[in-house]
Structures are given as structure tokens and as C-alpha cells.
């Protein structure tokens, strides 16, 4: 729909919609939702702002469980899965430990030693 907004002055809305195969009622519904977003969309924007603040304050290390914990302490009641979705949409990801390929066995990664038969 953003493409239609960009091309509307150049080609006209009806032509762009016809080329894209989008009905005009779908476009008009999208325009109406942009003008007056739903309560959930407004809440999502506010929660995303708080999530972004928490994430940047943690130095980008907090993932959804810790962000959820901080929001609960602040008195914001929201599910962890909603936080996960909003973080994904905002492009936020917590830090995670990586396995550097280290091995606990001395001598590197080897299979079991062969024992002589007999």
C-alpha cells in the first residue's frame, strides 16, 4: 500500500491498484486504518517505545524474558509472546552466548580411542 502512495501522483490510484491486483476497497480500508489506528495498534506503539528504551538501556543485551520482567516491575501487564512479536517487528534481539567451538577434552575433538583387540 505504501507503493500506491508513492506512485499515486504519477499514475493515479486506480491504475496502480489495477496493476497490483488490489481492490479499491482494500486500499480505502488501509487509508482509513492509517488515519485512525486501532486501540491495539496504539498500545503496540507505546509498548514498543518502552521495549526500545529498556533494550537500549541494557546495551542491547536484554531479550524478551528480561524485557518482560522489567515491564512487569513497571506495572505494565503484557504477555511475553507479545513482547517477542514487537521486538521482532522492531528488529531488536538480545545478546546470546555463542559456542566458540571449544572442547573440554584435552587434545581437541577426537573420537574414542581404539583399543587393541585381543
The 8 nearest C-alpha neighbors of each residue, nearest first, counted from 0:
[[1, 3, 2, 4, 26, 29, 30, 5],
 [2, 0, 4, 3, 5, 6, 29, 7],
 [1, 3, 5, 0, 4, 6, 7, 15],
 [2, 4, 0, 6, 1, 5, 7, 15],
 [5, 3, 1, 2, 7, 6, 0, 12],
 [4, 6, 2, 3, 7, 1, 8, 9],
 [5, 7, 3, 9, 4, 8, 10, 2],
 [6, 8, 11, 12, 4, 9, 10, 3],
 [9, 7, 6, 11, 10, 5, 12, 4],
 [8, 10, 6, 7, 11, 5, 12, 15],
 [11, 9, 7, 8, 6, 14, 15, 12],
 [12, 10, 7, 14, 13, 8, 9, 15],
 [11, 13, 7, 15, 14, 16, 3, 10],
 [12, 14, 16, 15, 11, 17, 23, 10],
 [13, 15, 17, 16, 12, 11, 18, 10],
 [16, 14, 18, 12, 17, 13, 19, 3],
 [15, 17, 21, 19, 13, 14, 18, 20],
 [16, 18, 20, 14, 15, 19, 13, 21],
 [19, 17, 15, 16, 20, 14, 21, 13],
 [20, 18, 16, 17, 21, 15, 14, 3],
 [21, 19, 17, 18, 16, 22, 15, 23],
 [22, 20, 16, 19, 17, 23, 25, 26],
 [23, 21, 25, 24, 16, 20, 26, 17],
 [22, 24, 26, 25, 27, 21, 16, 13],
 [25, 23, 27, 26, 22, 28, 21, 29],
 [26, 24, 28, 23, 22, 27, 29, 21],
 [25, 27, 23, 29, 24, 28, 30, 22],
 [26, 28, 24, 30, 29, 25, 23, 31],
 [29, 27, 31, 25, 26, 30, 24, 32],
 [28, 30, 26, 32, 27, 31, 33, 25],
 [29, 31, 27, 33, 28, 32, 26, 34],
 [30, 32, 28, 34, 33, 29, 27, 35],
 [33, 31, 36, 29, 35, 34, 30, 28],
 [34, 32, 30, 31, 35, 36, 29, 28],
 [33, 35, 31, 32, 30, 36, 29, 37],
 [34, 36, 32, 33, 31, 37, 30, 38],
 [37, 35, 32, 33, 40, 34, 41, 38],
 [38, 36, 40, 39, 41, 35, 32, 42],
 [37, 39, 41, 40, 42, 36, 43, 35],
 [38, 40, 42, 37, 41, 43, 36, 44],
 [41, 39, 43, 37, 42, 38, 36, 44],
 [40, 42, 38, 44, 43, 39, 37, 45],
 [43, 41, 39, 45, 44, 40, 46, 38],
 [42, 44, 40, 46, 41, 45, 47, 39],
 [43, 45, 47, 41, 42, 46, 48, 40],
 [44, 46, 42, 48, 47, 43, 41, 49],
 [47, 45, 49, 43, 48, 44, 42, 50],
 [48, 46, 50, 44, 49, 45, 43, 51],
 [47, 49, 51, 45, 46, 50, 44, 52],
 [48, 50, 52, 46, 51, 47, 53, 45],
 [51, 49, 47, 53, 52, 48, 54, 46],
 [50, 52, 54, 48, 49, 53, 47, 55],
 [53, 51, 49, 55, 50, 54, 56, 48],
 [54, 52, 56, 50, 51, 55, 49, 57],
 [53, 55, 51, 59, 57, 52, 56, 61],
 [54, 56, 58, 59, 57, 52, 53, 51],
 [57, 55, 53, 58, 54, 52, 59, 51],
 [58, 56, 54, 55, 59, 60, 61, 53],
 [57, 59, 55, 56, 60, 54, 61, 53],
 [58, 60, 54, 55, 57, 61, 93, 94],
 [59, 61, 94, 93, 58, 57, 62, 54],
 [62, 60, 93, 65, 54, 59, 57, 66],
 [61, 63, 93, 64, 65, 92, 66, 60],
 [62, 64, 66, 65, 83, 67, 82, 79],
 [65, 63, 67, 66, 62, 68, 79, 61],
 [66, 64, 68, 67, 63, 61, 62, 69],
 [65, 67, 63, 69, 68, 64, 62, 70],
 [68, 66, 64, 70, 65, 69, 63, 79],
 [67, 69, 65, 71, 66, 70, 64, 72],
 [70, 68, 72, 66, 71, 67, 65, 73],
 [69, 71, 73, 67, 75, 72, 68, 66],
 [72, 70, 74, 68, 75, 73, 69, 76],
 [73, 71, 69, 74, 70, 68, 75, 67],
 [74, 72, 70, 71, 75, 69, 68, 76],
 [73, 75, 71, 72, 76, 70, 69, 77],
 [74, 76, 71, 70, 73, 77, 72, 46],
 [77, 75, 71, 74, 78, 70, 73, 67],
 [76, 78, 75, 79, 81, 82, 67, 71],
 [79, 77, 81, 80, 82, 76, 67, 83],
 [78, 80, 82, 81, 67, 83, 63, 77],
 [81, 79, 83, 82, 78, 84, 63, 77],
 [80, 82, 84, 78, 83, 79, 85, 77],
 [81, 83, 79, 85, 80, 84, 86, 63],
 [82, 84, 80, 86, 81, 85, 63, 87],
 [85, 83, 81, 87, 82, 86, 80, 88],
 [84, 86, 88, 82, 87, 83, 89, 81],
 [85, 87, 91, 89, 83, 88, 84, 82],
 [86, 88, 90, 84, 85, 89, 91, 83],
 [89, 87, 85, 86, 90, 84, 91, 83],
 [88, 90, 86, 87, 91, 85, 47, 51],
 [91, 89, 87, 88, 86, 92, 85, 84],
 [92, 90, 86, 89, 87, 93, 54, 88],
 [93, 91, 62, 90, 94, 86, 59, 87],
 [92, 94, 62, 60, 61, 59, 95, 91],
 [95, 93, 60, 61, 92, 59, 96, 62],
 [94, 96, 97, 93, 60, 62, 92, 61],
 [97, 95, 98, 94, 99, 93, 60, 100],
 [98, 96, 99, 95, 100, 94, 101, 93],
 [97, 99, 100, 96, 101, 95, 102, 103],
 [100, 98, 101, 97, 102, 96, 103, 95],
 [99, 101, 98, 102, 97, 108, 103, 107],
 [102, 100, 99, 103, 98, 107, 108, 104],
 [101, 103, 104, 107, 100, 108, 105, 106],
 [102, 104, 105, 101, 107, 108, 106, 100],
 [103, 105, 102, 107, 106, 108, 109, 101],
 [106, 104, 107, 103, 102, 108, 109, 101],
 [105, 107, 104, 108, 109, 102, 103, 110],
 [108, 106, 105, 104, 102, 109, 103, 101],
 [107, 109, 102, 106, 110, 104, 105, 103],
 [110, 108, 107, 111, 106, 112, 104, 105],
 [109, 111, 112, 108, 113, 107, 104, 106],
 [112, 110, 113, 109, 114, 108, 104, 107],
 [113, 111, 114, 110, 109, 115, 108, 106],
 [114, 112, 111, 115, 116, 110, 109, 117],
 [113, 115, 116, 112, 111, 117, 110, 109],
 [114, 116, 117, 113, 112, 111, 110, 109],
 [117, 115, 114, 113, 112, 111, 110, 109],
 [116, 115, 114, 113, 112, 111, 110, 109]]
